[in-house]
Amino acid sequence: MSQFPPQHQDHSPGREHEMSPAPDYAPIYPGSGRLKNKVAIVTGGDSGIGRAVAVLYAREGADVAILYLEEDKDAEDTKKAVEAEGAKALLIRGDVRQKSFCLDAVKKTVAEFGKLDILVNNAAYQEENEDLRDLTEESLRRTFETNIYGYFFMLQAALDHLKEGAAIVMTTSVNSFKGNDTLIDYSATKGAITALVRSMAQNLVEKKIRVNGVAPGPIWTPFIPDTMPAEKVKEFGSQVPMKRAGQPNEVAPSFLFLACEDSSYITGQVLHPNGGTIVGG
């Protein structure tokens, strides 16, 4: 039996409010104050994994700046969900491919909340191509500029404000470890992010700023109806040992763990909420 009905969205980024069924982003457990009085930035925070992370951080006590490209309705829905947890939310609309936007977004966050404790680099773009020769230069540039340049620009903007005890969490992918025959450029960027996590962890360890990553497997987010053919959506996630796609709220706890003091002795590492796929030997 199919987990999802056939569906496709003709705009990119995809819209969470148009998905059927809606992704499950709601936190699973009561909060315990693990991020009390913290301030976080989540890029790509309007939907999917980013939304689930923003809402879970809010439940744990953090105020959250939500960076997003253009999906205003999804962003407003996320803001309401964060505020429903008793936290403050700041929506910042723009493109992480532009360094000036990243610098401005961090400045706005610090001006609004007074500081920055957690950076979640999560915004991403992907486009499927069965034949590498069909990959356009425009698409290649967009993928690398969003997934790599955007991460670097946000890091550069945040480092003046992150102090001892701060945490950086970056979204990589199971495809960084196993590859993907129709997401070749996307997988390459995720491999670069894994290397970025390890390198920045070494760079910042003496400053006592921890840097880690999360490598999700198939997760039900707007990426899926946006980038996959309608009929292919029906089988999404069936290839992993658990035989199903994950939900955003099954990934968000990894981001919480790596942002809070529960992971105080962990840096340069990657967690794998991927439905049972064994990676890295």
Secondary structure by P-SEA (a helix, b strand, c coil): cccccccccccccccccccccccccccccccccccccbbbbbcccccaaaaaaaaaaaaabbbbbbbbccaaaaaaaaaaaaaaacbbbbbbbcccccaaaaaaaaaaaaaacccccbbbcccbbbbbbcccccccaaaaaaaaaaacaaaaaaaaaccccccccbbbbbbbccccccccccaaaaaaaaaaaaaaaaaaaaacccccbbbbbbbbcccccccccccccaaaaaacccccccccccccccaaaaaaaaacccccccccbbbbccccccccc
